Amino acid sequence: MDRFIWSNRGIEAGETKLFSQVGVRIYDGDQKTSYDDGSINLTSHKLTWIDSSNSQICISLHLSLAVFCERHAGGIGKSAKVSLHLQATPTNKPPGPVAHSSHGFVRFAFKHGGDVEFTHKMQQAIHNKAWEKTMGRATKSTPEMGRLRASGIVGIERKIEAEKKQTDASISVAFKDLTQLMEKAKEMVSLSTTIAAKIKDKKGDITDDETVKFKSYLLSLGIPNPVTKQTHGSGTHYHQQLAHEVSKSLAPQIDKAGGMILLTDAYCRINRARGMELLSPEDLLNACRMLTHLNLSIKLRQFDTGVMVLQSDTHSDEKVTQQTTQLVTDSTSLSSEELASIVDISVLLAKERLLLSETSGLLCRDDSDQGLRFFPNLFASKAA
């Protein structure tokens, strides 16, 4: 909020009105402010908020201070919000409603909609930087016109913009070079693989155990050479190679998880390991469907409920049902949530274990207002 200044409702020469919406509340970061209900007006140069009950209360924010904005969808009883991330407060900023704020962003709550269009218009305005073109025309004007333009609040704002253009250059470059930074991350993973290989071949000062341990630290950055469509083409061959990568990467994690993980969890884990080379859900599903055909150590399984999992070849349904039945017996009864907490697995997998044990005749269910619970099947135990 300390980037806002006291303003008037007028539009200066060279500005273009882009958007207007009533019923907007302002937050300083995540904190509510007294600016609870007003209209927001966006131009090509600035954002203005006017109090709905007192039009004399008018504050504005020049868009040269805006970095980027992001929208947060609303919910039941909650308004949609838009966060606007800002640059540092200018040292010679004109007076405003807040002298100092520890937050680097402001948030607008849209009580009556308009958040989607506002986000789109704001992103366009930040990208177009129309105020820089206005400054360029002012620089080329005559000395007399320059003196006229340099007077009043508008002249002060332009002076601030000219000074900040130099001091904030590094921030702008950082955002423009984000793609290059991502490319550097790929190079670091490749470099870690090379260093690990060289250290492993080195004899003398470094023991084998230390070499393997150090290599594991380096390769924990991710999959060193992920399978991509650029390197392996597309279609069946690509998905076959991707299946080998999925098996090699996820098999140890599946074993640690008890022999089975949800396909959604597998999707998150493999993409986290691949770093910048993200997979689409469709490519992962096609690759997992080839696991059994390729005789790899894991396979894709779909339960009757439609839940899809990746399962280790060493996984035994009989062993799982016996373990689940014993846990239910020890606790008298269990729900999916309770079993998930005991075994440390997801609630979906816990429910599938209980249903599998029920199908085997070892458990029976009680579906009441309090939820679905499973009990030992006393008929089966007494018959045995």
N, C-alpha and C positions, 0 to 999 in steps of 0.2 A: 504493500500500500504506500510505501514511502516514495514510489516512482510517480504517483499521481500528483497533479498540481491543481490549484483552484483555477477555474476556467469560466468561459462564457458559452452560450449555446450556438454561437455563430460558426459559419464555415468560411475559412480563409480562401483567398484566391488560389486557384490551382488544385483545390481539394475536390474530391468526388464522393458523394454519399453512397455507401454500399449496403448498409443494413440498419434496421431499427427494430427494437423489441421492448415491450413493457413487461413489468413483473420480474425484474432481475435483482437478485441479491448478490452482494460482494463479500467474499471471504478473503482475509489476509492469511495466505497459506491455507491451513485447515481451520482457522479460527473465524468465528462469526464476527461481523462488524455491525456498527449502527446503520450502515448503508443497506437497509433491509429490503426496500421496495422502491424500484425506480426504473426508468427507461434507459436502455443502452443504445447508443448511436455510434456506428462505425463508419469512418470515412477512409479514404486512401492514405491519410496521414496520421489520424489519431482516433482514439476511442474515448467517448464521452458518456458519463453517467449522470443522470438528472433525477433528483429525488421526486417521487410522485406526489408527496404532500407539500413540498416546499421547493418550487422551481428555482429559488435563489441558490440552493445547494447544488452546485454543478462542479464536477471534477473531471479531469481528462488525463489520458496517458498517451504520449507520443509513441507511434509504432516503431520508431528507431530503437526503442528499448526492449521490444519484443523479440524473443528468440524463436519459440515455436509454441503451438497450442495442442492440447489433446482433449478429447471428449470422453466423459464418463456417463454411461447410460444410467437412467434412473430406475427405480423399482416401485414396489407398492408403497405409497405414501412418501416417496422420495423424488425430488426433482432431478432432472438430468443436469449435469454440471460440465463446465469447460474450464480447464486449467490453462493459464497463460504464463509461461516461464519467461523470466525477464533478465536483462543484463544488470550489471551493478548500478547502484544509484549514482547519478552525476554529482560531482562535488559542488557545483554551483547551480543546483536545481532551484527553480522558483518555489515559493511557499506552497504547501499542500496540506491535506487533511492529516497526514501522519508524518512526524519528523524522522522517525527511525523505525525500521522493521527488520526482524531477523529472518524473514522468509524471502525466498528467491522467486516466488510465484504468487499470483492471485487466482482466485477461483470464482466463477460466476455460476449461480444457480438460476435456471430458467424455469419459473413456476408455470408459465403458460406456453411452453414449447419455444421453438426457434433455435434450439441449440445446434442442430445439424447444419442449418444454413449459416449460422454465425461462425461455426468452426470452419466451414468451407470458405467463406468470405475472408475470414481472418488469415487463413493460410495463404490465400491468393495475395492479400495485401502485403503480408510479410515477404512473400516471394518477389512481388513486383517492385517494392521499394520506391513508390512514386515520389516520396519526399526528396530522394536524391536527385531526381530529374528537376524538381522545383528549385532545389539549391543550385543546380547547374545553370538554369536560366537566370537565376538571380545574380550569379557570378558574372555572366556575360552582359548584364544590363548596364546602362549608363551610370556614371558616378552619382548623378542626382537621384536616379531611381534607386540606386543602392542605399543612399542615405535614407530615403523614404521607407524602404523595406526593412531597414535595420532598427526601426523604432518600434516601441511597444513590446508586448509579449511575444509576438511572432518573431521579431528580430532576436530576442533573447533565446528563443527555442532554436533558431537556426544557428546561432553562435554555439550553443551547447552541442548541437548535432555535428558541427564542423570539428569541434574539439574531440568529441567522443569517437569520431570516425577513425582517428589514429590510435587512440588508447584501446579500442575494442577490436582492432584488426586481428589480433591473435585468436580471439574467440571465434570470429567468423571463419578463419582459416581452419580452426580445429573441426568445426562442423562440416566444412567442405571436404576435409581430408579424412572423413570417417571411413570411406570406402578403402582408401589406401591403408588405414590402420587395420582393417579387416584382412587385407591381403598380407600385411606383415605378420598377422597371427598365424596364417598358413605357413609362412616361411619359418616361424619359430618352431612349429610342430615338426617340420622337415629337418630343421637344424638339430632338434633334440634327438631325432632318430639317428642322424649321422654321428653325433657326439657319443650316444650310447653304444653304437657299433664299434667306434674307435676305442672307447674305454674297455669294452669287453675283450678286445684283442690285445690290450696292453697287459704285459706281465710284469711281476716284480712288486712295485709299491702298492698296488691295489689288489686285494684278494678277490676271488670269484664271488663270494657272498656280497662284498661291498659293491662289486660291479653290477650284479643282478639287482641289488636294492636300488642303486642309483639309476639304473635303466628304468626300473618300474616307476620311479618318481618322474623321470622325464616323459615317459610314454603315458603317464596319467593325464597329460595335457589333452589327450584324445586319440582317436584312431589315426595313425601316422599317414596312411595312404588310402583314404576312403574311396570306395567304388563310386564312380560317377558316370553319367551318360556320355560325357566328353571323352572319357578314357576307355569305356567298355561298350559304347554304342547304346542301342535301345532294344527293347523287346526281350525275348527269352534269354539270350546270353547275358544281358545286363542283370536281369532278375536272378539268374543262377549265381552269378558272382556276388550279388548283393546278399543272397541267402547264405553263402559261405561266410561273408563278413558278419552278418547278424548272428550266426551260430558261434563263431569264434569270439565275438565280443560279449554276447549275452549269456552263453552257457555257464560260466562261473557264477554270474549273478543269480541265475535261475536256481542253481544248486544251493546257493546260500539262502535263497528264499523258500526252500523246502521242495524244490522241484517244479514250481509252477508260478508264473506271473501273468497278470492281465496283459492283453495285447496293447492296451492304451499305455500301460506302464512301460512296456517294451519300446513303444514309439518314442516316449519321452527320453528314455535312457540312451537309445541308439543315436538320437539327434543331438543329445548333449555330448556324446562321445565324438560325433563327427564334426563338431564345431560349426564352421561356416557352410559346409556342404549338407544342407538340411534335406531330409527325405520327405516326400509327400505320403500321406496315409495310404494312397492307392499303391504306390511302389513298394512300401513295406508289406502290405497285405499280399501282393503278388509274389514277393520274394518268400514270404513265410509259407505260402501254399506249395512251394517247391522243396521245403525242408525234408519232408518224408521221402519224396522221389529221389533226392540226392543222398539219402541215408546219412544225414548229419545227426549230431548228438541231441538236437532238440526238434520238436515238431509242433505244428499248429493244431489246436483242438478247439472244437466248438461244442458247448454244452446244449442240452435241449432248450434251455432258456434263451439261447442266442449269445451268451457270453463267450468271447473268444480269448484263449490263453495260449501262451507258449509253454510247452511242457518238456521236461527232460526225459530222455529215454529210460533213465533209471527210476523214474517216478512209478510208484505202484498204487493203484486205486485201492487194492485190498489193505495195504498197510495204512493208507490215509483214513479209510473208513474205520478201521480198528482203533486207530489213535483218536479219531473224532468221537467214536462211541464211548471210549474210555473217559474222555474229558467230560462228555455229557453225563455219564454215569456218576463220576466223581462230584459233579456240581448239581446233581439231581435233574436239572434242566438248563438249557442254554439258548440264547437268541443268537442271531448272526453277529450282532455287534459285540456281544460278550465273548464269543469264540474268536472273533478277529482280534480283540484285545489280548486274549490269552496266548494265541499262537503268533501274534504280531504279523498279520496279513491283512489284506483289504477286506472290507465287509462283503463285497461281491464274491470273492473267493471263499470266504467263510460260509456264506449261504450255499455255494455250490457243494462244499464239503458236506454240509448237513443234508442237502437234498440227495447227494450220492449215497450217503449212509441210510437215508430213508428208503431209497430205491432198493438197496440191498436188504432191506427188512430189519435193519439193526436199530433204527430209530422210528419214532412216530411223532406227529406234530399236534400242536394245539394252537389253532388260529382264532384268537379272541380279540376283544377290543384293546387289550394291552399289547397286541402285536403277535408275531409268529414266534413260537417257542418249540423246541424239540426235546423229547423225553426218550429215555431208553424204552425199547419195545419189550415189555415184560413177557408177552406171549412167546416171543422168539427165545428169550433167555430161559424161561421155565420149560419150554419144549426141549431145549438142549439138555 
